[in-house]
Amino acid sequence: MERKANMTYPMLSKQLELVINRMKDFSKLVVAYEPVWAIGTGDVATPQHAQRIHDYIRHWVHNHTTTE
């Protein structure tokens, strides 16, 4: 649903925000991404899709946890 509505990134941001505010030690942060639209549907994420999502998550976490 989020994918077809082009809401993947806003949904990821919302989910990450819920976790990031509770984190104290970011060296222990592990994020697993499993697109809900791929679970049991036979529709799989392409390597390119997975890479875009991984890049987005890495940048989001970096931008929301780095203090200068």
C-alpha positions in Angstrom: 0.0 0.0 0.0 2.7 2.5 1.0 4.8 1.5 -2.1 1.9 2.2 -4.5 1.1 5.4 -2.8 4.8 6.4 -3.0 4.9 6.6 0.8 7.8 4.3 1.5 10.2 7.0 2.7 7.7 8.9 4.9 6.6 5.6 6.5 10.3 4.6 7.1 11.0 8.0 8.7 8.0 7.7 11.0 9.0 4.2 12.1 12.7 5.2 12.6 11.7 8.3 14.6 9.8 6.0 17.0 12.9 4.0 17.7 15.6 6.7 17.5 14.0 8.7 20.4 14.4 5.7 22.7 18.0 4.8 21.7 20.9 5.6 24.1 23.7 3.6 22.5 23.7 3.8 18.7 26.6 1.4 18.4 24.1 -1.3 19.1 21.5 -0.2 16.5 20.5 -2.8 14.0 17.8 -2.1 11.4 16.2 -4.9 9.4 14.0 -3.9 6.4 11.3 -6.3 5.1 8.8 -4.6 2.8 5.3 -5.6 4.0 4.2 -5.7 0.3 6.7 -8.5 -0.3 5.6 -10.8 2.6 3.7 -13.8 1.2 2.9 -12.1 -2.1 5.5 -13.5 -4.4 6.4 -9.9 -5.2 10.1 -9.4 -4.2 12.2 -6.3 -3.8 14.9 -5.9 -6.5 18.5 -5.5 -5.4 18.2 -1.9 -6.6 15.1 -1.3 -4.4 16.8 -2.8 -1.4 19.9 -0.6 -2.0 17.9 2.6 -2.2 16.1 1.7 1.0 19.4 0.9 2.8 20.9 4.1 1.6 17.9 6.1 2.8 18.0 4.4 6.2 21.7 5.0 6.6 21.4 8.6 5.7 18.4 9.2 7.9 20.0 7.6 11.0 23.2 9.6 10.4 21.3 12.9 10.0 19.3 12.3 13.1 22.0 11.0 15.4 25.1 13.0 14.5 25.9 15.9 16.8 28.4 18.5 15.8 
